[in-house]
Amino acid sequence: MTVGTLIVAAGSGERFGGHKQFERIGGVSLLDSAIAQARSVSNQIVVALPLGYELPESTPELIYTFGGATRTGSVANAFRVLGDDVEYVLVHDAARPFASPALFERVVAALARGCAAVVPAISSVDTLKVVEGGMVRQTLDRSSIVRVQTPQGFARKVLAEVVEAEQDATDEAAIAEQLGYPVTIVAGEELAAKITLRSDLDRWRIPRVGLGFDIHPFDPDGGGDLVLAGEHFGPPGLVGHSDGDCLAHAVADAILGAAGIGGIGDLFPDTDPALRGANSMVLLGECLDAIAAKGYQIHSIDATIIAEHPRLGPSLGALGRALGTVLAAPVLVKAKRAEGLGALGAGLGVATFVVATVL
């Protein structure tokens, strides 16, 4: 059997506050996740994108086209460019990016058994009530009510009639039902939950952890100021290509590592003469932009400075606030002594360890 999947990704995301289909989780857009999940059963995928959007280059297996002003219009536009050899058609929402390949396979298996239209659904565990004017008017029997999801599957002839009907509906199965076709239910899954509001993203964000470390020796000539998180503590300063801010550097390493980008040296190599004496807090802000571009945001920062001198206890709150202002995230800064052990214990330099959590 030949299966084509139409992915509806042309909505404006009014309730979300923007085009949610291009929002990233774990560095991957919701749309790309939906495409990846559909590949296991699809001989061809057609994606309907917003009008005016620059269409990516298409291939025979993955075609991009423009959607319409409504969901029904978007499905119709995508259906028109579907290959003639496609026997069965799935319609899937880009806003359901984590529907599993197993769910796609269940829908396709039902079509292969001869079902005209197939929808995945899950039972409601909540009591359902009809409300009017802020008052409960009726309590429904939830045993006969299900929540319908996508992908929804259709014999090609059935979806052709749905498109030709030019009726507006929240899903194509509703139109098929109105046309007299039986609609078969297969087991849905919570993974196929729809992302509607920006807050819906939180349930899908998986924390990632990065470890940062940096160490610099004190300038033996005593020149310059010790700089930590952009704050100056007087001489002697630390030797470094930039301003030697080992706290900011370790934080940068931690957040870049958590996002899978690399380290601060990958973005700002110490061989670049333009970075001589650079303000590391400015560089840290650019590292934040880099992880944001991959769809990550900082959840928390935990930093430990190891130094014999100066005494940093009274300044730790200020250091955390300085970092928190740049990163727009909670930052905890602690200080420890090396208790006379090694070069750090001898007061020859400063080191910092940082653990960063990003979502």
C-alpha positions as CSV (number, residue, x, y, z in Angstrom):
1,M,0.0,0.0,0.0
2,T,1.2,3.5,-0.8
3,V,0.7,6.1,2.0
4,G,0.9,9.9,1.8
5,T,0.8,12.2,4.8
6,L,-0.4,15.8,4.7
7,I,1.0,17.9,7.5
8,V,-1.0,21.0,8.3
9,A,1.4,23.7,9.4
10,A,-0.2,26.9,7.9
11,G,-1.8,28.3,11.1
12,S,-0.9,31.7,12.5
13,G,-0.8,30.4,16.1
14,E,-3.0,33.2,17.4
15,R,-3.5,31.6,20.8
16,F,0.2,30.6,21.0
17,G,1.4,34.1,20.1
18,G,3.2,33.2,16.9
19,H,3.9,30.5,14.4
20,K,4.2,27.6,16.9
21,Q,5.1,25.1,14.1
22,F,8.6,26.7,13.9
23,E,9.1,26.8,17.7
24,R,12.1,24.6,18.8
25,I,12.2,22.0,21.5
26,G,15.6,20.4,22.0
27,G,16.9,22.2,19.0
28,V,14.3,20.8,16.6
29,S,11.2,22.6,15.4
30,L,7.8,21.2,16.1
31,L,7.3,20.9,12.3
32,D,10.5,19.0,11.8
33,S,9.6,16.6,14.6
34,A,6.2,16.0,13.0
35,I,7.8,15.2,9.7
36,A,10.3,12.9,11.3
37,Q,7.5,10.9,13.1
38,A,5.5,10.6,9.9
39,R,8.4,9.2,7.7
40,S,8.1,5.7,9.1
41,V,4.8,5.0,7.3
42,S,4.9,7.6,4.5
43,N,5.9,7.2,0.9
44,Q,5.3,10.9,0.4
45,I,4.8,13.8,2.8
46,V,3.2,17.1,1.8
47,V,3.6,20.1,4.2
48,A,1.2,23.1,4.0
49,L,3.0,26.2,5.2
50,P,1.7,29.8,5.9
51,L,1.0,32.0,2.9
52,G,4.0,34.3,2.2
53,Y,6.5,31.9,3.9
54,E,9.5,31.1,1.9
55,L,9.1,27.5,0.9
56,P,12.0,25.1,1.4
57,E,13.2,23.1,-1.6
58,S,11.0,20.1,-2.2
59,T,11.9,16.5,-3.1
60,P,9.7,13.8,-4.5
61,E,9.3,12.4,-1.0
62,L,8.9,15.7,0.8
63,I,6.9,18.5,-0.9
64,Y,6.2,22.0,0.5
65,T,3.2,24.0,-0.6
66,F,1.2,26.9,0.7
67,G,-1.8,26.4,3.0
68,G,-5.1,28.2,2.8
69,A,-7.0,30.6,5.0
70,T,-8.6,27.8,6.9
71,R,-7.6,24.3,8.0
72,T,-9.9,22.8,5.3
73,G,-8.2,25.0,2.7
74,S,-4.8,23.9,3.8
75,V,-5.7,20.3,3.5
76,A,-7.2,20.9,0.1
77,N,-4.0,22.6,-1.2
78,A,-1.8,19.8,0.1
79,F,-4.1,17.1,-1.3
80,R,-3.9,18.6,-4.8
81,V,-0.1,18.1,-5.0
82,L,-0.1,14.6,-3.6
83,G,1.2,12.0,-6.0
84,D,-1.3,10.1,-8.1
85,D,-0.1,6.7,-6.9
86,V,-0.9,7.4,-3.2
87,E,-3.7,5.0,-2.1
88,Y,-4.2,6.1,1.5
89,V,-3.8,9.6,3.0
90,L,-3.0,10.6,6.6
91,V,-3.8,14.2,7.8
92,H,-1.6,15.3,10.7
93,D,-1.2,18.5,12.7
94,A,2.3,20.0,13.1
95,A,1.1,21.0,16.5
96,R,1.2,17.3,17.5
97,P,4.9,16.8,16.9
98,F,5.4,13.9,19.2
99,A,2.8,11.5,18.0
100,S,4.8,8.2,17.9
101,P,5.5,6.1,14.8
102,A,3.5,3.4,16.5
103,L,0.4,5.6,16.4
104,F,0.9,6.3,12.7
105,E,1.2,2.5,12.2
106,R,-2.1,1.8,14.0
107,V,-3.9,4.2,11.7
108,V,-2.4,2.7,8.6
109,A,-3.1,-0.8,9.7
110,A,-6.8,0.1,10.1
111,L,-6.9,1.5,6.6
112,A,-5.2,-1.6,5.3
113,R,-8.1,-3.6,6.8
114,G,-10.5,-1.6,4.6
115,C,-11.7,1.2,7.0
116,A,-12.8,4.3,5.1
117,A,-11.8,6.8,7.7
118,V,-9.7,6.3,10.9
119,V,-9.1,8.5,13.9
120,P,-7.0,7.9,17.0
121,A,-8.8,8.8,20.2
122,I,-8.3,8.5,24.0
123,S,-10.9,8.3,26.7
124,S,-11.5,11.2,29.0
125,V,-10.4,10.7,32.6
126,D,-12.1,13.9,33.7
127,T,-15.8,14.5,34.4
128,L,-17.3,16.5,31.5
129,K,-19.9,19.1,31.9
130,V,-21.9,21.4,29.6
131,V,-21.6,25.0,30.8
132,E,-23.6,28.1,29.8
133,G,-23.1,31.6,31.2
134,G,-20.7,30.3,33.8
135,M,-23.2,27.8,35.2
136,V,-23.2,24.0,34.8
137,R,-26.2,22.9,32.7
138,Q,-25.5,19.2,32.3
139,T,-23.1,16.5,33.3
140,L,-22.2,14.2,30.4
141,D,-21.6,10.4,30.5
142,R,-17.8,10.4,29.8
143,S,-17.8,6.6,29.0
144,S,-19.1,7.4,25.5
145,I,-16.9,10.4,24.9
146,V,-13.4,10.4,23.5
147,R,-10.8,13.0,22.6
148,V,-9.8,12.8,19.0
149,Q,-6.2,13.3,17.7
150,T,-4.2,13.1,14.6
151,P,-2.9,11.5,12.3
152,Q,-6.3,10.8,10.8
153,G,-6.4,8.3,7.9
154,F,-8.6,8.1,4.9
155,A,-8.9,6.0,1.7
156,R,-7.9,8.4,-1.0
157,K,-11.4,8.5,-2.5
158,V,-12.9,9.4,0.8
159,L,-10.6,12.3,1.4
160,A,-11.1,13.5,-2.2
161,E,-14.8,13.8,-1.4
162,V,-14.1,15.6,1.9
163,V,-12.0,18.1,0.0
164,E,-14.6,18.6,-2.7
165,A,-17.3,19.2,-0.1
166,E,-15.5,22.5,0.8
167,Q,-17.0,22.4,4.3
168,D,-15.1,24.0,7.2
169,A,-14.5,21.8,10.2
170,T,-12.1,21.3,13.0
171,D,-11.0,17.9,11.5
172,E,-11.6,16.0,8.2
173,A,-13.2,13.1,10.0
174,A,-16.1,15.3,10.9
175,I,-16.8,16.0,7.2
176,A,-16.4,12.3,6.3
177,E,-18.9,11.5,9.0
178,Q,-21.4,14.1,7.5
179,L,-20.9,12.5,4.1
180,G,-22.0,9.2,5.5
181,Y,-18.7,7.4,5.9
182,P,-18.1,5.2,9.0
183,V,-15.2,6.6,11.1
184,T,-13.2,3.9,12.9
185,I,-11.5,4.6,16.2
186,V,-8.0,3.3,17.1
187,A,-6.1,3.8,20.3
188,G,-4.6,7.3,20.7
189,E,-1.8,8.3,23.0
190,E,-0.9,11.2,25.3
191,L,2.3,11.7,23.2
192,A,0.0,13.0,20.5
193,A,-1.3,15.9,22.7
194,K,-1.7,19.1,20.8
195,I,0.4,22.2,21.6
196,T,-2.0,25.2,21.6
197,L,-0.6,27.6,24.2
198,R,3.0,28.6,24.8
199,S,2.7,27.0,28.3
200,D,2.0,23.6,26.6
201,L,5.7,23.5,25.6
202,D,6.8,23.1,29.2
203,R,5.6,19.5,29.5
204,W,7.8,18.5,26.6
205,R,11.0,20.3,27.5
206,I,13.5,17.8,28.8
207,P,16.2,19.3,31.1
208,R,19.8,19.1,29.8
209,V,22.8,19.6,32.0
210,G,26.1,21.1,31.2
211,L,29.4,21.3,33.2
212,G,31.7,24.3,32.9
213,F,35.2,24.7,34.2
214,D,37.8,27.4,33.9
215,I,41.0,28.3,35.6
216,H,43.4,31.2,35.3
217,P,46.7,32.0,37.1
218,F,47.2,35.4,38.7
219,D,49.4,37.8,36.8
220,P,52.9,37.4,38.4
221,D,53.5,41.1,37.7
222,G,50.3,42.0,39.6
223,G,48.8,44.0,36.7
224,G,45.2,44.7,36.2
225,D,42.1,43.8,38.3
226,L,40.7,40.5,39.2
227,V,37.4,40.3,37.2
228,L,34.6,38.0,38.1
229,A,31.1,38.2,36.5
230,G,32.2,41.7,35.3
231,E,32.8,42.9,38.8
232,H,36.3,44.2,39.7
233,F,38.2,43.2,42.8
234,G,41.4,45.1,42.4
235,P,44.9,43.7,41.6
236,P,46.3,41.2,40.9
237,G,44.4,40.3,37.8
238,L,44.2,36.9,36.1
239,V,46.1,36.1,33.0
240,G,43.9,35.6,30.0
241,H,43.3,36.5,26.4
242,S,40.2,38.4,27.2
243,D,39.6,39.9,30.7
244,G,40.3,36.6,32.4
245,D,36.8,36.4,33.9
246,C,37.0,32.7,34.8
247,L,33.5,32.8,36.4
248,A,31.8,34.1,33.2
249,H,33.9,31.7,31.1
250,A,32.8,28.7,33.1
251,V,29.2,29.7,33.0
252,A,29.5,30.1,29.2
253,D,31.0,26.6,28.9
254,A,28.2,25.1,31.0
255,I,25.3,26.6,29.0
256,L,26.9,25.9,25.7
257,G,27.7,22.4,26.7
258,A,24.1,21.8,27.9
259,A,22.8,23.0,24.5
260,G,25.2,20.7,22.7
261,I,27.1,23.6,21.0
262,G,30.6,23.2,22.5
263,G,32.7,25.5,24.6
264,I,33.4,29.2,24.8
265,G,36.6,28.6,22.9
266,D,34.7,27.3,19.9
267,L,32.8,30.5,19.6
268,F,35.5,32.9,20.8
269,P,39.0,31.4,20.2
270,D,41.9,32.8,22.1
271,T,43.8,33.1,18.8
272,D,41.5,35.9,17.7
273,P,43.3,39.3,18.2
274,A,39.9,41.1,18.2
275,L,39.1,39.4,21.5
276,R,42.1,40.7,23.3
277,G,40.9,42.2,26.6
278,A,37.2,41.5,25.6
279,N,34.5,41.9,28.2
280,S,33.5,38.3,29.0
281,M,30.0,39.3,30.2
282,V,29.3,40.6,26.7
283,L,30.6,37.3,25.3
284,L,28.4,35.5,27.7
285,G,25.4,37.4,26.4
286,E,26.3,36.2,22.9
287,C,26.5,32.6,24.2
288,L,23.0,33.0,25.5
289,D,21.8,34.1,22.1
290,A,23.5,31.0,20.6
291,I,21.6,28.6,22.9
292,A,18.3,30.5,22.3
293,A,18.8,30.1,18.6
294,K,18.7,26.3,19.2
295,G,15.5,26.6,21.2
296,Y,16.9,26.4,24.7
297,Q,16.4,28.6,27.7
298,I,18.3,28.5,31.0
299,H,16.6,27.0,34.0
300,S,19.3,27.4,36.6
301,I,23.0,28.1,37.2
302,D,25.1,26.7,40.1
303,A,28.7,28.1,40.3
304,T,31.5,27.4,42.7
305,I,34.6,29.6,42.8
306,I,37.8,28.2,44.2
307,A,40.1,30.9,45.5
308,E,42.4,31.6,48.4
309,H,42.1,35.3,47.9
310,P,40.3,37.7,47.9
311,R,37.6,36.8,50.4
312,L,34.5,36.6,48.1
313,G,31.8,35.8,50.7
314,P,30.3,39.4,50.9
315,S,30.3,39.7,47.1
316,L,28.7,36.4,46.2
317,G,25.1,37.8,46.0
318,A,26.3,40.6,43.7
319,L,28.0,38.1,41.4
320,G,24.9,36.0,41.2
321,R,22.8,39.1,40.4
322,A,25.2,40.3,37.7
323,L,25.1,36.9,36.0
324,G,21.3,36.6,36.5
325,T,20.8,40.0,34.8
326,V,22.6,38.8,31.7
327,L,21.1,35.3,31.6
328,A,17.6,36.2,32.8
329,A,17.8,33.1,35.0
330,P,18.4,32.2,38.7
331,V,22.1,32.0,39.5
332,L,23.7,30.8,42.7
333,V,27.4,31.6,43.3
334,K,29.4,29.9,46.1
335,A,33.1,30.2,47.1
336,K,35.5,27.6,48.5
337,R,39.1,27.5,49.5
338,A,41.5,24.8,48.3
339,E,42.8,24.4,51.9
340,G,46.4,24.9,50.9
341,L,46.4,22.1,48.3
342,G,48.2,22.5,45.0
343,A,48.5,25.7,43.0
344,L,45.1,26.9,44.0
345,G,45.8,26.3,47.6
346,A,49.0,28.3,47.2
347,G,46.9,31.2,46.0
348,L,48.4,31.1,42.5
349,G,45.1,31.4,40.6
350,V,41.3,31.1,40.6
351,A,39.2,28.3,39.2
352,T,35.4,27.9,38.8
353,F,33.1,25.0,38.4
354,V,29.6,25.5,37.0
355,V,26.6,23.3,36.5
356,A,23.9,24.7,34.1
357,T,20.5,23.3,33.5
358,V,18.7,24.3,30.3
359,L,15.3,23.4,28.9
